[in-house]
Amino acid sequence: MSWKNLIQQQAVAFPKESQSALTPLADLSIIIVSGDDAGSFLQNLLTNAVNALKPHQAQLNGLCSPKGRLLAIFQLIKREQDYLIVLPAELAEAIAQRLSMFKLRSKVDIALSDSLAAVGIINPDNKMTDLPSTTMQGSETELGLLIKQAGQSPRFLAICEKDKTLLLSEWLTDGWQLTTQAFWQLLDIEAGVPAIFNDSKEQFTPQQVNLELVGGVSFKKGCYPGQEVVARLHYLGSPNRRMFLARVGSGELPQANTPVSDDDDNTLGHVVQAQTTHDNTLLCQVSMKLSAISTKANIGGNAVTELTALVNDEG
C-alpha cells in the first residue's frame, strides 16, 4: 500500500482505550537542514538551545519575528548528519524560504523533503521494542526514527521513508487501528503542546502560549530574531496572557486565532488550536488575559463551560 493510499484509508475518530493505533500525519511536512554549519545556523535563529541536542533527540522550538512574535512552532530533531524540522504543512514552504534568507555564506542546505513522512504511533504493542522512555528522546526502529511525545498515553512521532508504508499496512492487518490526524492533534492539545498555523502566525509571543514552560525556549543561549523582546518579558516583567484549556459544550470547531470574548464582545484572548472530543464537546487551547480568567467567556458565540490552567505559574 502506497503512502497516498494509506492516508486515504478510512480511519476511526477515537480508537479504543489502550488500543494500538497509528496516524499518517499528512498535515505535517519535514524540512531538512544539513551542512557543516547547520547546528550553528539554527542556534542563531531559533528560540531553543540547538547546541544541546544530541543525535536522536528532539526539542520543541520556535521561530520568531523581530518583534518576538511566533512565526512557527515545531519539533526540531537531530540526526547523525542533519536536522529535521517537523511542522504544519501549510507553513512549511514559507518557513523554508525564511530560513534561506539567513543563509548568507553559511554552509547550509535547506530543503523540503518529499521522501520522508511523519506518522503518529499510539499505545504501541509489545512487538515494538527498545522504545525511548523519556519525552523528546528517540530511537531507531524498523519503521524509522521514533521520538517519544508528551501526554498521558504512550505515543511516538515516527519519521520514516514513505516506502515503509508496507510495514504500516501489515500492522493494520495485525490488530492495529487507523485513527485520524484530528485525534493526534487532540492529544497534543491535552498535553499542552502549542501550535502555530497560517491564521495565527505573528499573533502570539512564546510566553503567551506557554512555550517556555514546555521546554521550547532557552534563556541561556545567545541572540536570535525577537530574543530581546522574549528575554525582556522573562527577566523584567511577567506575561499578561497564558495558555489555558477551554471546554465548549457545542458549536462549530473554531479556527486558530478565533477571538475569545465576553458577553459584551470584548476580546479576552484567542484560540491557539481546537478539536472535538469523544463526547462531541470542543477542547480548545486559548491564550487568555490573566485578568479575564474569571470572566464568562464565549468562543464563536458558544459559552466556555470550563477553563483549566495548563501550568501552575500564572505569570
Stockholm file with secondary structure:
# STOCKHOLM 1.0

chainA/1-315         MSWKNLIQQQAVAFPKESQSALTPLADLSIIIVSGDDAGSFLQNLLTNAVNALKPHQAQLNGLCSPKGRLLAIFQLIKREQDYLIVLPAELAEAIAQRLSMFKLRSKVDIALSDSLAAVGIINPDNKMTDLPSTTMQGSETELGLLIKQAGQSPRFLAICEKDKTLLLSEWLTDGWQLTTQAFWQLLDIEAGVPAIFNDSKEQFTPQQVNLELVGGVSFKKGCYPGQEVVARLHYLGSPNRRMFLARVGSGELPQANTPVSDDDDNTLGHVVQAQTTHDNTLLCQVSMKLSAISTKANIGGNAVTELTALVNDEG
#=GR chainA/1-315 SS CCHHHHHTSCCBSSCCTTCCEEEECTTEEEEEEESTTHHHHHHTTBSSCGGGCCTTEEEEEEEECTTSCEEEEEEEEECSSEEEEEEEHHHHHHHHHHHHHTCTTCCCEEEECSSEEEEEEESCCTTSCSCCCSTTBEEECSSCEEEECSSSSCEEEEEEEGGGHHHHHHHHTTTCEEBCHHHHHHHHHHHTCCCCCGGGTTTCCTGGGTGGGGTCCCSSSCCCTTHHHHHHHHHHCCCSEEEEEEEESSSCCCCTTCEEECTTCCEEEEEEEEEECTTSCEEEEEEEEGGGTTSCCEETTEEEEEEEESSSCCC
#=GC SS_cons         CCHHHHHTSCCBSSCCTTCCEEEECTTEEEEEEESTTHHHHHHTTBSSCGGGCCTTEEEEEEEECTTSCEEEEEEEEECSSEEEEEEEHHHHHHHHHHHHHTCTTCCCEEEECSSEEEEEEESCCTTSCSCCCSTTBEEECSSCEEEECSSSSCEEEEEEEGGGHHHHHHHHTTTCEEBCHHHHHHHHHHHTCCCCCGGGTTTCCTGGGTGGGGTCCCSSSCCCTTHHHHHHHHHHCCCSEEEEEEEESSSCCCCTTCEEECTTCCEEEEEEEEEECTTSCEEEEEEEEGGGTTSCCEETTEEEEEEEESSSCCC
//
